[in-house]
Amino acid sequence: MRIIDRYFIKQFLQTLVFALGAFVVIFVVIDLMENLDDFIDHNVATQLIFEYYIYFIPEIVRLMLPVATLLSCLFTVGKMANQNELTAVKSAGVSLYRIMLPYIITGLIISVFSIYFGGYVVPLANKGKVFIEQTYMKKDVVAAGTNIFFQDSRTRIVEILYYEPQNLQANQISIQEFNKDSLTQMTLRIDAASMRYDSLKKVWTIFDGIKRTFSGDSETAEKFTQMPVNYLNFQPKDIVSKQLKPEEMTLSELKKFYKNQERTGNDPTRALIEYHSRYSFAFACVIVLFLGLPLASVKKRGGLALQFGLSLLFTFIYLGFMKISEAFGKNGVMDPLLTAWFANAVFLIAAFINLARSQK
């Protein structure tokens, strides 16, 4: 690696770290002002407030990384252009493409890191943040493990009033089966006091319930004290995962979730869009470099204020394209994969057009 490449990368990364730090501070201060009343009203301990924002920082970093990347690119390259450093480099026979190379490689590394960071680190942090919100700040107060309702197959619905993960036991359960040819016609219903999972046999056993079978206008019912059920498709870990919000799901959990949606006959579009968006948003870090580098390489007035303004402008345009494409995708107009990558594709095309018109 040439000395000039190391110089470019060093300047870029230093500015990137500073920009991320500034965004984190701004977001934390704004959020603290917004939640201060909740912290005081519920007597949340200082240590828990500190933990809350430790959990919040990864989400801020994920959201602001493309913006910080673009800002760092515009500032560092723009500064070198204004100080005639780029002019000196170009006069030595180095083209704009060669100047861009270390930035693009660094951007690719950041994007690959972002996939893992946004796909696994951020969801785990979000779980901790949501736990503090629900437990200590009483936000979205539905106790974890209560009022669980999900579709186990195309024809089966399961309701659980309360689940105890430590005992692998579901309490006050209802299992409803429907006719595969007429999904509004119930064929079987089981209501019971509890249901426990045998981790060795991998079978659910239902206790103290009643089983009702429907056939046309007739109905039969039988009570039971214990009944093993080996046709259920879910396990205890699935009950826990079904309570997670998309932002709390890792990439693996999200993939399993949308495949389960497909298996049960539900529409997986929203989950698919979220899954593909994890990748597309990460690679926005590279795309903004293709767009920002040619713009910043031209000497112009305005300094940091102009670079920051351009960064915000591109960010709002990018987010606008994302929201528009998501609206079309969630309504079934666009394919989920195209929906997730639409904003990136538009910006990449604009970047290549701008790059072709730039002075090399």
N, C-alpha and C positions, 0 to 999 in steps of 0.2 A: 504493500500500500504506500502510495506516495505521501510525502509530507503535506502537500496541499490537501489531499483527501482527508488526512487526519485532522487538519485544521478546520475544514468544512464541517466534518462530523462533530468535532468538539464544540464548535460554536453553536451548531444546531441543537445538540443534546443539552447544552447548558441552558439555552433559552427555553427549550421544551420543559425541562424540569422546573425552571422558574415560573413559566406560564401555568403549568399544572398546579404548582404550589399556590399561586395567586388565585386561581379558580377555586381551589379547595377552601381557602380561607374565606373567600367571598360567599360561597355556597353555605359553609358552616355558619357564618355570622347571620346570613339571611334566615336560614332554617332555625337557628337558635332564637332569633327574635320572634319567629312565627310560633314556635313551640314553647316559649318561655312560660306562658300562662298554664299550659298543661303540666309542665314540670313542677311548677309551684303548687297548683291545685291538687296534684296527686302526691306531693311530697317525695318526688323522685330524688334518690340520693345522688350526690355529686359524682360518685364513682360510676353509677349507672348512666348518667348523662355523658360522661367521658366515653364509656363503652359504646353508647348509642352512636356517637359521632365517629368512633373508630370503625364501627360496622358500616357507617354511611360513606366514608371516604372512598372505598373501592368503586361504588356506584358513581360517585362524582368523577373519579378518574376515568372510568369507562365512557361516560357521556361526553366528557370534555377533551378526551385524547385527540380526536380528529381536529377539533377547533384549535387546541394547543399546537398540534403539528402544523397546521396551516399558518397560525400566527408566528411560530418559530421560523418557518420557511420564509415567510414574507419579511420578517424583521431582519434575520441574519443575512439573507441574500440581498435584500434591499439596502441594508447598511453597507455591505461590500460594494454594491453598485454605486451608491452615493459617494463613497470614499475612493472610487476609481480602482478598487482592488480587482473587480471583475474585468475591467478594461485591461489591466496589466496582465491578468491570466489569459485573456483572449488574444492579446498581442503576442503572447508566447506560442500561439498556435493551438490553444485548447478550445475546442468547440463548446457550445452550450450543452450539447448532449453529454459530453464528457464531464462537464461541471455538474450536471444533474445526476450522474451515475452514483456517487457516494450517498446522495440524499435518497435516491430511489431504493438502493439496497438497504439503507437504514430504515426507511419507511416499511419495506417488506418485513424486516425483522420485527418492527413494532407491531405490524398487523398480525403476524403469526402469534406473537406474544398476546395480543389483544383477544384472539380467538380463545386461547386457554384462560386468560384472565377474566374475560366477560362470560365465558361458558361454564367456569367452575368456581373461581374465587369469588366473583361478585354474588352469584346466587347463595353461596354459603354465608357470606356477610349479610345479605338481605334477610336470611332466615333469623339471624341474631337480632337484626334491627326490628323486624316484625314482632319477634318474641317480646322485646322490651316494650314496643308500642301497645301490644295487646295485654301484657301482664301488668305493666306498671303505669302506662298512660291511658289505659282503657279505650284504645282506639279499635274500631271494628270488633267490639266485644262479643265475639262468639268463641267460647272456650274451645281450645284445640281438642279435637277428638269428639266433638258433639255435633248432632244433626247432620250426619253424613248421608248423602244421597248420591248414588251413581248407577250407571248402566253397566252390568257385568257382561252382557252379550246383546245381540240384536233383539232378543225376546225376553231378557231378564233384567229386572230392576231390584236393587238392594237398598234398603234403608236401615241406618243404624243410629240409635238415639245417642249412645255414648260408647266410645271405644277406649279400652285400657291397654296401651301398648306394652306395659310391663308384664301383664298377665296373658297377652295375646287373646283377649276376650272382648267380644262385642256384646253390648247389652241392649235389650228392647229392639230386637231386629225384625225386619219384615222382608221376605223374598217373594217377588211376584213374577210369575211366568205368563207370557202372552202367546196367542196363536201366531205362528210364523206367517200364515197367510192373511190374517186380520189382526194387526197389532193393537187394535182397540178391544179385543176380546180376551179376557183373562181366563187362563186354563188351570192355574195353580197358585195358591197363596199359602205361605208359611209365616205364622207370627209366633215369636218365641221370646222367652225372658232373656236368654243369653246364647252365645255361640262362641266356642273356644277352638283354637287351632292346635292340632297335634303336629309339632315340628318334625317328629320322627316319621310318622305315617304321611305327613303332608296332606291332612284331611281336616275339614271343619266338622265339628260335632255340635248339634243344636240341642238345647236343653229346655224342658218345660214349655211346650208350645202346642199349637194346633195346626194341623195341615188340612187345607180345604181344596178340593178338586172340583172344577166346573166343567160340565159337559152339556152344551146346549142350555136348556132351562133347568137342568138338575144340578144339585150340589151335594157332595158328600164331605163329611168332616170326621177327623180322628185326632184324639189327643195323644201326646207322647211325652215321655220324660227324658228320653235321650234318642237322638237319631243322627247317625253319621251322614254327611253329604259330600260326595266325591266329585260332583260335577261343577262346582264353582270355580271360576277362572282366576280369582284374586287371592293373594296371600296377605299376611299382616302388613308387610312393608308397602304393599300397594294401597292399603287403606290410608296409611300416613301420607303417601305421595299424592293421593287424590285430594288432599286438603291444601296442597301447596298452590300458591299463585304462580303464574308463568315466570315472574321475576325472581322467584325463589327456586326455580328448577334449573338444574345443570343441563348441559347439552344432552347428556345421556338420558336424563329423566324426561326432558322435553321430547326427545325422539321416541322414547317408549310411550309417552303420553299420546302423541299424534298417531302412532301405530295402533294403540289401544282404541282411539277414536274411530279409526278405519275399521278395526275388527268388530266393534260393537254397532257399526252402522251409523255413527254420528258424523257430522261434518268436521273434518280435521283442518279446514282451511286456516282458521285463526292460529292454531298451534303450528301449522306448517310455515305460515308467514313469520311467526316469532322465531322459529328454528332457523330458517334461512337468513333472517335479519341479523342474527348473532354473527354470522359470517360476513354478510355484506357491510354491516356497520364497522366491523374490524378493518376491512380492506379500504374503507373510506380514507384511512391514514395515508395510503399510497396514492389514491386518486387525487386528493387535495394537493399533493406535491406536484403531480403532473400539471395541475392547473395553476398553482401558485408560483412555481419556479420561473416560468417564462415571464410572468407579470412582474415579479420582483427583480428580475435581472436587468430591467430597463431603468436607467437613472431617472428619478423623478423627485419632485418636491413633496413635502408633507411629513416625512420622517415616520416616527412610531405611530402618531395619530392616524395617518393615512393607512398604514399597514393594519392597525387594529380595526379601523373602520371597514376595510376590505374583508378582513377575516370575519367580522360579524355579518356583513352583507352576504358573503358566500354561505355562511352557516345558516342564516334564515332561509335563503333560497333552497339549500340542500334539504333542510327540515321540511320546507313547504312541499317539495317534490315527494319526500318520503310520506307525508301525511296524505297527499292526494293519491298516490299509488296504493297506500294501505286502504283507503276508502274504497277504491275500485276493486282491490283484491278481496276484501272482506265481503263485498257484495257479489262476488263470483264473476266479475267482469274480466279480471286479469288472473293469470296463473299465479299461484303463491310464490314460485321461484322468481318469476318476472317481477312480481310486486316488490319482493325484497331487494332485487338488484336494479330496479328501474332508475332510482335516483343516481346510483353509481354509474350506470350506463350513460345517462344524459350528461353527467359531469365529465366522464371520461371522453366522450365524443367532443364536448366543448373544449376540453383540455388539449386534445390532439389537433383540433382546428386552430386553437390559439398558438400551440407549439409550432405548427407548420408556418404560421405567419410571423413568428418571432425572428429577430436577428440572431443568427447562429454564431 
